[in-house]
Amino acid sequence: MTLAAITSVGCSTITQNENQTLLLTASYQGNPVDAECRLKNDKGEWYSEAPASVSVRKSNEGLEVTCKKEGMPDGILKAISRVAGSMYGNIVFGGGIGAMIDHSKGVGYDYPDQLPVKMGESVVVDKKPNKQTTAQQTTH
């Protein structure tokens, strides 16, 4: 194996896509609902009706999701962006240059695969186990 091949093994830019497909769902009091949703991070903004599979641009920043349905309180979700395993390969094999490129492009990060929006609540989802938190929204 050549030195170039060894040093490129961990590069997310080569091994990963700039986009990630996520499963977006919405529920109200435990029942699935159709809702109009906006997903936003520092790389862009996407609109979709839940439930759906949505492709978003990866980022090192969190993904904010707001869903609306007439007659229901809004559902808000924040998906935490976490370093993908391939980013560590960049640091080990690439001396950090690949990691800097992947960081700026966002490809070295992933969001949780599922975005379960709960109408009337503010939820944070994280790929790390036991990291989901929920807060009730107050309506005025």
N, C-alpha and C positions, 0 to 999 in steps of 0.2 A: 504494500500500500504506500503511495507517495505521501510526502509531507503535506501537500496541498489537500489531499483527500482526508488525511487525519485531522487537519485543522478545521475543515469545513463540516465535520460530522455533527457538531452541535448547533450549527447555525439555523436559527428559526426562519430566517429570510429564505433559506433554501428548502427547509423541511416543512414549513407551515404557511398557511394562507393568511392574507391580511384580514379576511372575513371569518366570522364564526356564525353558524346557524344555531339558533336557540329556540326552544319550545316555549311559547308564550301562552299562558292560560289566565283566565279570570274567573273568580267565584265570589258569591255573596252569601254569607251565612252558610257556607259549606256546599252550596249548589252552583254548578257551572253556569256562567252567563257569557253572552256575547258582548264585547265592549270595544270601543274605539280607543286605541292606544298609541302613545307617542314614546319612542325610545330615543335617548339622546346621550351622547358623550362628546368629548372634545374633537372627535373625528367626523361627526355628522349627526343627522337626525333622520329617523325612519318612522313611518306610520303604518299601522297594521290593525286589523280587527282580530281580537282574540276569540277563539283559540287559533293559533297559526304557528308555523315555523317561520322565523324571521332571520334574515341574514344581516348582521351588523358588522361594522368595521371595528376590529380589535383596538384596544387602547390600554395604556397603563392607568387611565382614569376610570372611575366607576361609571356604570351605565344606569341612567335614571329613566324609570318607566312610569308613566302616568296613564291610567285608563279611566275612561268616562262612559257612563251609560245613563240615559235620562231616567230620573226617578230614584237614582242611587247615589250615595256619596262616592267621590273619586277613590280609586285605589292607587297607592303609590308604592313603588318598589325601587330599591337601590341594589344593584348587583355589583359586588366587590370584584375588581380585577385582580387576578393573582398571576404571579410569574409562572410561566409554563416550564416544564422540565427541560425543554430544549435550550432555554436561556442559560441554565447552569452549564450545559455543554459548551456554550460560547465562552464562558468565563474560564473553564478548565482548558479547553483546546484552542481557543482563538485569542487568548490573551486580553479579552475584553473589548476588542474593536467590533466584533460581530454583535456582542451584547449591546453596545452603544447604538448600533444601527437598528437592531431589533427593538430596542427601547423606544427610539424616536419614531419608528414605523408602527409600533404597537403589536407586531407579530409575536413577540416573546411573551405575550400575556393571554389569558383566557378568562372568560366569564363562566359562572355556573351554567350548565346546559339547560336548566329549566328555570323559567321566570313565572312563578305562581303568584300573580297579583290577587290580593284580597280586597274587594271593594269595601271602602270605609275604614281601611287600615293602612298603616305605613310599615312596610316590611323591608328588611335587609337580608339578602341572600348571599351566601359565601360558599365557595367550594370546600373550604375546610370543614370537617365534621363538627356538628354541634354549634354552628355559627349563625343560625337563622334567628333573627329577632323580630318581634312584632310589636307595634304600638297602635293603640286605637286612636283614630282621628276624632277630634271634636268638631261637631258641626254647629255653626252659629245661625 
